[in-house]
Amino acid sequence: MEYKVSELAEKAGVTKRTIHYYISKGLLLPPEGSGVNSAYNDEHLNRLLLIKKLQSEYISSVGFSIK
C-alpha cells in the first residue's frame, strides 16, 4: 500500500516532522519520488512502528515515564 506523509504519520501515530527527522538521521529510508509525488509504503510504516516499540521498551527499562 502507498501512503502520503500525512497518512503514514497518522497510521504510525507520529508527526510528519518526526518522519522527516528519522529520514535525516538514516533511521527511515526516503520515500519514492519527491515533493508532492513522494510515496511511502508498508515498509516505512513497519519501521516506524518498530522504532516506537523500541523507544517504549527502552523507556520502560530505564524507569522513565512520558506524561
Backbone torsions as a table, in degrees:
resi	resn	phi	psi	omega
1	MET	NA	146.9	178.4
2	GLU	-108.6	143.6	-178.2
3	TYR	-130.6	146.9	165.5
4	LYS	-80.4	163.3	-176.4
5	VAL	-58.5	-38.0	-179.7
6	SER	-67.5	-37.5	178.0
7	GLU	-68.0	-42.5	178.5
8	LEU	-62.7	-44.1	179.6
9	ALA	-59.4	-44.6	-179.6
10	GLU	-63.9	-46.0	-178.9
11	LYS	-64.0	-36.3	-177.1
12	ALA	-87.2	-13.5	-179.4
13	GLY	74.5	34.1	177.0
14	VAL	-129.2	175.0	177.5
15	THR	-92.5	162.1	175.0
16	LYS	-61.3	-36.8	178.7
17	ARG	-60.6	-40.6	178.0
18	THR	-61.9	-42.9	178.7
19	ILE	-59.7	-47.0	-179.9
20	HIS	-64.9	-36.6	177.2
21	TYR	-63.9	-46.4	179.8
22	TYR	-62.3	-36.6	176.3
23	ILE	-64.3	-44.4	-178.2
24	SER	-64.4	-27.9	-179.9
25	LYS	-92.5	-1.9	178.4
26	GLY	81.6	11.3	178.3
27	LEU	-81.4	-20.6	-177.7
28	LEU	-136.1	135.0	178.3
29	LEU	-68.8	148.4	176.5
30	PRO	-64.4	158.1	178.6
31	PRO	-72.9	166.2	171.4
32	GLU	-75.8	138.1	-179.5
33	GLY	80.1	-174.2	179.6
34	SER	-146.4	161.2	179.2
35	GLY	61.8	-137.5	-177.8
36	VAL	-68.3	-15.9	-179.4
37	ASN	-93.2	4.0	-178.5
38	SER	-70.1	140.7	-177.2
39	ALA	-133.4	131.8	176.1
40	TYR	-103.5	160.4	-178.7
41	ASN	-132.3	-172.2	-177.4
42	ASP	-63.9	-27.0	176.3
43	GLU	-64.1	-40.1	176.7
44	HIS	-63.7	-44.8	-179.8
45	LEU	-61.5	-46.8	-179.2
46	ASN	-62.6	-38.8	178.6
47	ARG	-65.3	-42.6	178.0
48	LEU	-61.9	-42.4	179.2
49	LEU	-65.3	-36.2	177.0
50	LEU	-65.9	-44.6	178.1
51	ILE	-58.2	-45.7	178.9
52	LYS	-61.2	-42.0	179.9
53	LYS	-63.6	-45.4	-179.9
54	LEU	-64.6	-39.8	177.0
55	GLN	-61.7	-44.4	-179.3
56	SER	-62.8	-44.5	179.6
57	GLU	-65.7	-38.7	179.0
58	TYR	-66.1	-47.1	-179.6
59	ILE	-60.9	-41.1	178.3
60	SER	-64.3	-39.5	-175.1
61	SER	-73.8	-24.5	179.3
62	VAL	-100.3	1.3	171.9
63	GLY	84.4	18.4	175.6
64	PHE	-90.2	156.8	173.6
65	SER	-131.8	145.4	178.7
66	ILE	-101.5	127.8	179.7
67	LYS	-114.5	NA	NA
